């Protein structure tokens, strides 16, 4: 993984909304085209972009168009009336012709090049990154299958398109007529050397993770979260006293209290620090750790992966040491 600190924020792009279309119940497709250049930055299946909305909100959306066509990006947004406002703003306010700011694509959900086979499991709007992924493995001539569940066929974006294109390789499981995905059977069907890619609601991700753990396939499982997991990490002992955070680049040291996040304290002096989910799954606030012992939380990567990269998520992470030094 190529790491970029918040202080080295990804390149900002200006894109224009060229098309908006309702493609399923409560699902809106946006086609985004470049404003200042002929082509947009390259990306690989599984990647997402960070859209900066007119209200100031920042939200992440998986790219679901053709990676070979750099004249446009396409994202599909599920309207969530109980969410944090980003999807409602897009459905209600964003119009054709509007200009938005986006960061360059980032891929935390890549395909494994040497997989002997790939099983894709999608739930609801989780189909968005997986759509581009299955089109890519199909182009490569690799063995794959898709199991795609949703509340009803009418709510499942791209369902008929994918079924028409790929036939029996696609299994649709609308809950109102067919019940829920048989996770145990799906995982059991994967042959040696196969990998599983799953994106969707927390319940589906938890069920697939549990089954993969039970059969020793955790290393072959790749998941993408749109919401925080149900089991956040417990508080560490020194949370009651708080800790200090030194921002090496900025030349300041700040105290993080027991009831504060590192992110909110850092943003009092660095309002350029990016953030979005504030629950540890999107990666916007990922920052490099120079000194100290971070207490990793969130679901973007495992603690071991963060330690290997020398990074942490400052929206949810804490410190095991009295002082933490960040490259900010």
Beta strands, then each sheet from edge to edge (+ up, - down):
strand 1: 12-24
strand 2: 27-34
strand 3: 48-52
strand 4: 58-62
strand 5: 73-78
strand 6: 99-103
strand 7: 117-123
strand 8: 143-150
strand 9: 170-174
strand 10: 194-200
strand 11: 221-225
strand 12: 243-247
strand 13: 252-256
strand 14: 286-291
strand 15: 294-295
strand 16: 311-313
strand 17: 318-319
strand 18: 323-326
sheet 1: 4+ 3- 6+ 1- 2+ 5-
sheet 2: 9+ 8+ 7+ 10+ 11+
sheet 3: 13+ 12- 18- 14+ 16-
sheet 4: 15+ 17-
end
